[in-house]
């Protein structure tokens, strides 16, 4: 079993791993549910329908910026949930909600601790402007070493192109290769399954209770409930060496 301290780069999924995007999406859906007097729809149902619509749209329009993609799927969500269609303004507001999605409470401290050992790379399925809002807001301006969004690549994870792009950038900028990189993420669907297919080690940040991106087959090289737990494990390794 490889040791965390032997690696040089962490490639992060952001939304679901660093940011509680399930809470953010549910909050952003509240106006639609309230206007239809349907606050009774279970969380599981809402998130499953959201995930289904999101993945379908990402495959159909891989070059669409994520905030626009959210606005596009908003009326589809309403239809699938049996709700009255939202107005164009309501859908745009849903698309702009990304910057309000909260960071997990352990995220920023864990990033600061992990940055002492690794280059920290963002590999996110959002667009540059939306990530900038998250980084300057919930992530408190954390200085990542490299930021790659779906908008930069022209496709969305789990497309292997996104991981190929990240590996090339990491090699060109820092001189580190695939064997020195850990894909660090919550989503089995978006991150762990494609990372394994490409021979990239991965750390599963479970975020207990998370729904979207889970798969029956769970793939990982390390498993932690939170990013803080991963930082603890790294520090234990370093202290023991």
C-alpha positions in Angstrom: 0.0 0.0 0.0 1.4 3.3 -1.0 1.8 6.1 1.6 0.1 9.5 1.2 3.4 11.2 1.9 5.0 9.7 -1.2 2.8 11.7 -3.5 3.3 15.2 -4.8 0.0 16.4 -6.3 -3.7 16.3 -5.2 -6.2 16.8 -8.0 -9.5 17.9 -6.5 -13.1 17.6 -7.4 -14.6 20.7 -5.8 -18.4 20.5 -5.8 -19.3 17.5 -3.6 -15.8 17.2 -2.1 -14.8 20.7 -1.0 -18.2 22.4 -1.4 -21.5 20.9 -0.2 -23.1 21.0 -3.6 -26.1 18.8 -2.6 -27.0 21.4 0.1 -26.4 24.2 -2.4 -28.6 22.6 -5.0 -31.4 21.9 -2.6 -31.3 25.4 -1.3 -31.4 26.8 -4.9 -34.4 24.6 -5.6 -36.4 26.0 -2.7 -38.1 28.8 -4.7 -39.3 26.4 -7.3 -40.7 24.0 -4.7 -42.3 26.8 -2.7 -44.0 28.4 -5.6 -45.6 25.0 -6.4 -46.4 24.3 -2.7 -44.3 21.2 -3.0 -41.9 21.2 0.0 -42.8 17.6 0.6 -40.6 16.0 -2.1 -37.9 13.9 -0.5 -34.3 15.0 -0.7 -33.3 11.7 -2.3 -35.9 12.2 -5.1 -34.8 15.8 -5.8 -31.1 14.9 -6.0 -31.6 11.8 -8.1 -33.7 13.8 -10.6 -31.1 16.6 -10.6 -28.2 14.2 -11.2 -30.1 12.5 -14.0 -30.8 15.9 -15.8 -27.3 17.2 -15.2 -25.5 14.2 -16.6 -27.7 14.0 -19.7 -27.2 17.7 -20.4 -23.4 17.4 -19.9 -23.2 14.7 -22.5 -25.4 16.6 -24.9 -23.7 19.9 -24.6 -20.1 19.3 -23.3 -19.0 22.8 -24.1 -21.8 24.6 -22.3 -20.6 26.6 -19.3 -21.9 25.0 -16.1 -23.9 28.0 -14.9 -25.7 28.1 -18.2 -26.2 24.3 -18.0 -27.9 24.7 -14.6 -30.3 27.3 -16.0 -31.0 25.0 -19.0 -31.9 21.9 -16.9 -34.0 23.9 -14.3 -37.2 23.7 -16.4 -36.5 20.0 -17.1 -36.3 19.4 -13.3 -39.6 21.0 -12.9 -41.2 18.8 -15.6 -39.7 15.6 -14.1 -40.9 16.6 -10.6 -44.4 17.4 -11.9 -44.1 21.1 -11.2 -45.2 24.1 -13.1 -42.5 25.5 -15.4 -40.3 28.2 -13.9 -39.8 31.6 -15.4 -36.7 32.4 -17.4 -35.5 34.7 -14.5 -36.0 31.9 -12.0 -33.9 29.5 -14.1 -31.2 32.1 -14.5 -31.2 32.6 -10.7 -30.7 28.8 -10.3 -27.8 28.9 -12.7 -26.2 31.8 -10.7 -26.5 30.1 -7.3 -23.2 28.3 -7.6 -21.2 30.9 -5.7 -23.6 30.6 -2.8 -23.1 26.9 -2.3 -21.3 26.4 1.1 -17.9 24.8 1.7 -17.8 21.9 4.1 -16.7 23.1 7.5 -13.4 21.2 7.4 -12.4 22.2 3.9 -10.3 25.4 4.1 -8.3 24.2 7.2 -7.7 20.8 5.5 -6.5 22.5 2.3 -4.1 24.7 4.3 -2.6 21.6 6.0 -2.4 19.5 2.8 -0.7 22.4 0.9 2.4 21.9 3.0 2.9 18.5 1.3 1.3 18.8 -2.1 0.6 20.9 -5.1 -3.2 21.4 -5.0 -5.0 21.3 -8.4 -8.6 22.0 -9.1 -10.3 19.7 -11.7 -13.9 20.8 -11.6 -17.0 20.4 -13.7 -17.9 24.1 -13.5 -17.0 27.1 -15.6 -14.2 29.6 -14.7 -16.5 32.4 -13.5 -18.5 30.2 -11.2 -15.4 28.7 -9.7 -14.0 32.2 -9.1 -17.1 33.1 -7.1 -16.7 29.9 -5.0 -13.0 30.4 -4.5 -13.4 34.1 -3.4 -16.4 33.3 -1.3 -16.9 29.9 0.5 -13.2 28.8 -0.1 -12.0 32.2 1.3 -9.6 32.9 -1.5 -7.5 29.7 -1.1 -4.5 29.9 -3.4 -4.7 26.7 -5.5 -1.6 25.9 -7.5 -3.5 25.1 -10.7 -7.2 25.6 -11.7 -8.8 23.5 -14.5 -12.5 23.7 -15.2 -14.7 21.9 -17.7 -14.8 25.1 -19.6 -11.0 24.9 -20.2 -11.2 21.3 -21.4 -14.4 21.5 -23.4 -15.9 18.4 -21.7 -17.2 17.3 -18.4 -16.0 14.5 -16.1 -16.2 11.5 -16.3 -14.8 12.1 -19.8 -11.2 10.8 -19.8 -10.2 14.0 -21.7 -10.5 16.0 -18.5 -8.0 13.7 -16.6 -5.6 13.6 -19.6 -5.7 17.5 -19.7 -5.0 17.6 -16.0 -2.1 15.2 -16.2 -0.5 17.1 -19.1 -0.8 20.4 -17.2 0.7 18.9 -14.0 3.6 17.5 -16.0 4.2 20.7 -18.0 3.9 23.1 -15.0 5.3 21.1 -12.1 7.2 18.1 -13.6 5.2 15.5 -11.8 3.6 12.6 -13.5 0.6 10.3 -13.0 2.3 8.1 -10.4 2.8 11.2 -8.2 -0.8 12.3 -8.3 -3.9 11.4 -6.3 -7.4 12.2 -7.5 -9.2 13.4 -4.4 -13.0 13.4 -4.7 -16.4 12.3 -3.4 -18.0 11.2 -6.6 -17.4 7.6 -7.7 -19.1 8.3 -11.0 -17.3 11.5 -11.9 -13.9 10.8 -10.5 -13.0 7.4 -9.0 -14.1 5.1 -11.8 -12.5 7.2 -14.6 -9.3 7.7 -12.5 -8.9 4.0 -12.0 -9.4 3.4 -15.7 -6.5 5.7 -16.4 -4.3 4.3 -13.7 -4.5 7.3 -11.3 -4.6 6.6 -7.6 -7.6 8.1 -5.8 -8.6 9.1 -2.3 -12.4 8.8 -1.7 -13.7 11.6 0.5 -17.0 10.0 1.4 -18.9 12.9 2.8 -21.4 10.7 4.7 -25.0 11.1 3.5 -24.0 12.2 0.0 -26.2 10.8 -2.8 -25.1 12.1 -6.2 -22.3 10.3 -7.9 -22.4 7.2 -5.8 -22.1 3.8 -7.5 -22.7 0.3 -6.4 -19.0 -0.6 -7.0 -16.8 1.6 -4.8 -13.3 2.2 -6.1 -10.6 3.9 -4.1 -7.0 3.6 -2.9 -7.7 5.6 0.3 -11.0 6.3 2.0 -11.8 9.1 4.4 -15.1 10.6 5.6 -13.8 14.1 5.3 -10.9 16.0 3.9 -9.9 16.9 7.4 -9.5 13.2 8.1 -7.2 12.9 5.1 -5.1 15.7 6.4 -4.9 14.0 9.8 -3.8 10.8 8.1 -1.1 12.6 6.2 0.2 14.3 9.3 0.3 11.0 11.2 2.4 9.5 8.4 4.8 12.4 8.4 5.1 12.4 12.2 5.8 8.6 12.2 8.6 8.9 9.6 
